[in-house]
Amino acid sequence: MAFFTKKKTAPGASPADVRAAKDPAQGKRSIPGVRNVVAVASGKGGVGKSTISANLAVALARTGARVGLLDADIYGPSVPTLFRLKGHRLTGEDGMILPAEAHGLKIVSIGFLLEDDSPVIWRGPMLMKALEQFLHGTKWGELDYLVIDLPPGTGDVQISLVQMTPVAGAVVVTTPQDLALIDVKKAVRMFEKVGVPILGVVENMSYFLCPHCAGRSEIFGHGGARKACAEMGLRFLGEVPLQMALREASDAGEPLAAAAPDEPAARAIAKAAADAAAALAALDILTPEPVTPEPGRS
């Protein structure tokens, strides 16, 4: 027998100290051993969502947390490239998928099922079955965080995936342009409709950082995501610069958060990861606590 008690963790808690998952909603199948499922989303493609997802996961792992990364971006799975896992094929044990491991993460990608550069042309039911298998049929082990890189947009696949997964919170990635900010509001509304808390918004490509003079150029505008967060009452998780080092590390299959954690973009992502973890820890958390029966009572 067990009952649930509400707990609050201090907002300044280390990501590695977050051990108990929020019980997100009734009727969702839990993932054994996984404490917190964090979805990373964007209202549109082309904002660097997968790069941010990969580096957020690495940044969390660098704090000592146990972290998994699920690449559910069916339209363009990037995680195999970002972690130098292109050509990796799924293996199994006892009927369960064994995740790949890199930079302290346990990693599963829909790209592991595809030949190089092959598009995903599965129909909806087959696709959802595969994603469900990745979620519930993988030997994730004990994880503090499972970061899910969602497909861009707010369509049926995204909604269905969130509805079948016990997501504790979501991070939304955008860029400074007005069009991207319009789409991020759609993503926020999608999560609100399915009852998933928004941990915050990351503004990627906030400004270009010159590799020669370290000069800053705000080529896509400035302050748009911060203003949108203020209007919607959301936490702003910071600005990630458009930096040559981030592109080079991604192309080399070495996330910048691991390869060069002191670079400006890596520091910005590490701060965003810490702030997102603090926002998650500050939520009312439901954790099962076992009750020892009194002597003579069953």
C-alpha positions as CSV (number, residue, x, y, z in Angstrom):
1,M,0.0,0.0,0.0
2,A,1.2,3.5,-0.8
3,F,0.0,7.0,-0.6
4,F,1.2,10.2,-2.4
5,T,2.5,13.2,-0.6
6,K,3.2,16.6,-2.1
7,K,6.8,17.8,-1.8
8,K,8.6,21.0,-3.0
9,T,12.2,21.1,-3.8
10,A,14.1,24.3,-3.4
11,P,14.3,26.3,-6.6
12,G,18.0,26.5,-6.4
13,A,18.5,22.7,-6.2
14,S,21.2,21.1,-8.3
15,P,19.9,19.1,-11.3
16,A,21.5,16.0,-9.9
17,D,19.4,16.4,-6.7
18,V,16.1,16.1,-8.5
19,R,15.2,12.5,-7.8
20,A,11.4,12.4,-7.7
21,A,9.2,12.8,-10.8
22,K,6.0,14.8,-10.9
23,D,3.1,12.5,-11.5
24,P,2.0,14.3,-14.8
25,A,-1.4,12.9,-15.5
26,Q,-3.7,10.0,-14.9
27,G,-3.9,7.2,-17.5
28,K,-0.3,7.5,-18.8
29,R,2.0,4.5,-18.8
30,S,5.0,5.2,-16.7
31,I,8.6,4.3,-17.8
32,P,10.2,2.1,-15.1
33,G,13.2,3.8,-13.5
34,V,12.7,7.2,-15.2
35,R,12.2,10.0,-12.7
36,N,11.5,12.9,-15.0
37,V,10.6,13.0,-18.7
38,V,11.5,16.4,-20.3
39,A,10.2,17.2,-23.8
40,V,12.1,19.7,-25.9
41,A,9.9,21.2,-28.6
42,S,9.7,24.0,-31.2
43,G,6.8,25.5,-33.0
44,K,8.6,25.2,-36.3
45,G,11.7,23.6,-37.8
46,G,15.0,25.2,-38.4
47,V,15.5,26.7,-34.9
48,G,18.2,24.3,-33.8
49,K,16.0,22.3,-31.5
50,S,17.9,19.0,-31.8
51,T,21.2,20.8,-31.2
52,I,19.8,22.4,-28.1
53,S,18.2,19.0,-26.9
54,A,21.5,17.2,-27.3
55,N,23.5,19.8,-25.4
56,L,20.9,20.2,-22.7
57,A,21.1,16.5,-22.1
58,V,24.9,16.6,-21.9
59,A,24.8,19.6,-19.6
60,L,22.5,17.8,-17.2
61,A,24.8,14.7,-17.3
62,R,27.8,16.9,-16.4
63,T,26.1,17.9,-13.1
64,G,26.1,14.2,-12.1
65,A,22.5,13.4,-13.1
66,R,21.7,10.2,-14.9
67,V,20.3,11.2,-18.3
68,G,18.8,9.5,-21.3
69,L,18.1,11.1,-24.7
70,L,15.3,9.9,-27.1
71,D,15.5,11.3,-30.6
72,A,11.8,11.3,-31.6
73,D,12.3,13.8,-34.4
74,I,10.8,11.7,-37.2
75,Y,11.2,14.4,-39.8
76,G,15.0,14.6,-39.5
77,P,16.7,12.6,-36.7
78,S,19.9,14.5,-36.0
79,V,21.1,12.8,-32.8
80,P,23.2,10.1,-34.7
81,T,25.2,12.9,-36.3
82,L,25.4,15.0,-33.2
83,F,26.9,12.1,-31.2
84,R,28.9,10.4,-34.0
85,L,26.6,7.5,-34.0
86,K,25.7,7.4,-37.7
87,G,25.5,3.8,-38.8
88,H,24.7,2.5,-35.3
89,R,22.1,-0.2,-35.3
90,L,19.8,-1.1,-32.4
91,T,20.6,-4.2,-30.4
92,G,18.4,-6.0,-27.9
93,E,18.6,-8.1,-24.8
94,D,15.8,-10.0,-23.1
95,G,13.3,-8.5,-25.6
96,M,14.3,-5.0,-24.7
97,I,16.2,-2.3,-26.8
98,L,19.7,-1.6,-25.5
99,P,20.4,2.2,-25.8
100,A,23.7,3.5,-27.3
101,E,26.0,5.3,-24.9
102,A,28.0,8.5,-25.5
103,H,29.1,11.3,-23.3
104,G,27.5,9.8,-20.2
105,L,24.1,9.6,-21.9
106,K,21.9,6.6,-22.9
107,I,20.7,7.3,-26.4
108,V,18.0,5.9,-28.7
109,S,17.1,7.5,-32.0
110,I,14.6,6.7,-34.7
111,G,17.6,7.3,-37.0
112,F,19.1,4.0,-35.8
113,L,16.3,2.2,-37.8
114,L,17.1,4.0,-41.1
115,E,19.7,3.6,-43.8
116,D,21.8,6.8,-44.2
117,D,19.8,9.7,-45.6
118,S,16.6,7.6,-45.9
119,P,13.4,9.5,-45.1
120,V,10.8,8.2,-42.6
121,I,7.8,7.3,-44.7
122,W,5.8,5.2,-42.1
123,R,2.1,5.8,-41.6
124,G,0.8,7.1,-38.3
125,P,0.0,3.9,-36.5
126,M,3.3,2.2,-37.4
127,L,5.2,5.4,-36.4
128,M,3.5,5.6,-33.0
129,K,4.1,2.0,-32.4
130,A,7.8,2.5,-33.0
131,L,8.0,5.5,-30.7
132,E,6.0,3.6,-28.0
133,Q,8.6,0.8,-28.3
134,F,11.4,3.3,-27.8
135,L,9.8,4.7,-24.7
136,H,8.6,1.6,-23.0
137,G,10.7,-1.2,-24.6
138,T,14.2,0.3,-23.9
139,K,16.4,-0.7,-21.0
140,W,16.8,2.9,-19.8
141,G,17.8,1.8,-16.3
142,E,17.6,4.4,-13.5
143,L,17.5,7.9,-15.0
144,D,17.0,11.3,-13.4
145,Y,16.0,12.7,-16.7
146,L,14.8,11.3,-20.1
147,V,15.1,14.2,-22.6
148,I,12.9,13.7,-25.6
149,D,13.7,15.6,-28.8
150,L,10.2,16.0,-30.3
151,P,9.5,16.6,-34.0
152,P,9.0,20.3,-34.8
153,G,5.5,21.7,-35.0
154,T,2.3,21.0,-33.2
155,G,0.6,18.3,-35.2
156,D,-1.0,14.9,-34.4
157,V,2.3,13.1,-33.9
158,Q,3.5,15.6,-31.3
159,I,0.2,15.7,-29.5
160,S,-0.1,11.9,-29.5
161,L,3.5,11.4,-28.3
162,V,3.0,13.8,-25.4
163,Q,-0.4,12.3,-24.5
164,M,1.1,8.8,-24.2
165,T,4.2,9.9,-22.3
166,P,4.3,11.0,-18.6
167,V,6.0,14.3,-19.4
168,A,7.0,16.2,-16.3
169,G,7.8,19.4,-18.1
170,A,8.7,20.9,-21.5
171,V,11.4,23.3,-22.8
172,V,10.5,25.2,-26.0
173,V,13.2,26.4,-28.4
174,T,12.8,29.4,-30.6
175,T,14.8,32.1,-32.4
176,P,14.4,35.9,-32.3
177,Q,12.4,36.3,-35.5
178,D,8.7,37.3,-35.3
179,L,7.6,34.3,-37.3
180,A,9.3,31.8,-34.9
181,L,7.8,33.6,-31.9
182,I,4.3,33.2,-33.4
183,D,4.9,29.5,-33.7
184,V,6.3,29.1,-30.2
185,K,3.0,30.4,-28.8
186,K,1.3,27.5,-30.6
187,A,3.7,25.1,-29.0
188,V,3.0,26.5,-25.6
189,R,-0.7,26.2,-26.1
190,M,-0.3,22.6,-27.2
191,F,1.4,21.7,-23.9
192,E,-1.2,23.7,-21.9
193,K,-4.0,21.7,-23.6
194,V,-2.4,18.4,-22.5
195,G,-1.5,19.6,-19.1
196,V,2.3,19.7,-19.4
197,P,4.1,22.5,-17.5
198,I,6.4,24.7,-19.5
199,L,9.8,24.8,-17.8
200,G,10.9,27.7,-20.0
201,V,11.9,29.0,-23.4
202,V,15.4,29.0,-24.9
203,E,16.2,31.6,-27.6
204,N,18.7,30.0,-30.0
205,M,20.7,32.0,-32.5
206,S,20.1,35.1,-30.4
207,Y,23.1,36.9,-31.9
208,F,26.1,36.0,-34.1
209,L,29.4,35.9,-32.2
210,C,32.3,36.7,-34.5
211,P,35.1,34.1,-34.1
212,H,37.8,36.7,-34.9
213,C,36.9,39.8,-32.9
214,A,34.2,38.3,-30.6
215,G,31.9,41.1,-31.8
216,R,28.2,40.6,-31.4
217,S,25.7,41.1,-34.2
218,E,22.0,40.7,-33.6
219,I,21.2,39.6,-37.2
220,F,17.8,38.1,-36.4
221,G,16.6,40.9,-34.1
222,H,16.8,41.1,-30.3
223,G,14.7,40.4,-27.2
224,G,11.8,38.7,-29.0
225,A,11.7,35.5,-26.9
226,R,12.3,37.4,-23.6
227,K,9.3,39.7,-24.5
228,A,7.1,36.8,-25.4
229,C,7.9,35.0,-22.2
230,A,7.0,38.2,-20.2
231,E,3.7,38.3,-22.1
232,M,2.9,34.7,-21.5
233,G,4.2,34.5,-17.9
234,L,6.9,31.9,-18.8
235,R,10.4,31.5,-17.6
236,F,13.1,32.8,-20.1
237,L,15.9,30.3,-20.1
238,G,18.4,32.5,-21.8
239,E,20.1,33.4,-25.1
240,V,22.3,31.0,-27.0
241,P,24.6,32.7,-29.5
242,L,25.1,31.6,-33.1
243,Q,28.7,30.6,-32.7
244,M,31.1,28.9,-35.1
245,A,32.3,26.6,-32.4
246,L,28.8,25.2,-31.8
247,R,28.4,24.4,-35.5
248,E,31.9,22.8,-35.8
249,A,31.3,20.6,-32.7
250,S,27.9,19.5,-34.0
251,D,29.4,18.5,-37.4
252,A,32.2,16.6,-35.7
253,G,29.8,14.6,-33.6
254,E,31.0,16.1,-30.3
255,P,28.3,18.2,-28.5
256,L,29.8,21.6,-27.5
257,A,28.7,21.1,-23.9
258,A,31.1,18.2,-23.7
259,A,33.9,19.2,-26.1
260,A,34.3,22.9,-25.0
261,P,32.1,23.6,-22.0
262,D,33.6,27.1,-21.5
263,E,32.6,28.4,-24.9
264,P,29.9,31.1,-24.7
265,A,27.2,28.9,-26.3
266,A,28.0,25.9,-24.1
267,R,27.8,28.1,-21.0
268,A,24.5,29.5,-22.1
269,I,23.1,26.0,-22.6
270,A,24.4,24.8,-19.3
271,K,22.7,27.7,-17.5
272,A,19.4,26.9,-19.4
273,A,19.7,23.3,-18.3
274,A,20.2,24.3,-14.7
275,D,17.3,26.8,-14.8
276,A,15.0,24.2,-16.4
277,A,15.9,21.7,-13.7
278,A,15.3,24.2,-11.0
279,A,11.9,25.0,-12.5
280,L,11.1,21.3,-12.6
281,A,12.2,20.9,-9.0
282,A,10.1,23.9,-7.9
283,L,6.9,22.2,-9.1
284,D,4.6,20.4,-6.7
285,I,6.0,16.9,-6.8
286,L,4.0,13.8,-6.1
287,T,6.1,10.9,-4.9
288,P,5.0,7.5,-3.6
289,E,6.0,6.8,-0.1
290,P,5.6,3.2,1.2
291,V,3.7,2.7,4.4
292,T,4.8,0.0,6.8
293,P,1.7,-1.8,8.2
294,E,1.2,-1.8,11.9
295,P,1.9,-5.1,13.7
296,G,-1.1,-7.4,13.3
297,R,-2.6,-5.4,10.5
298,S,-2.5,-6.3,6.8
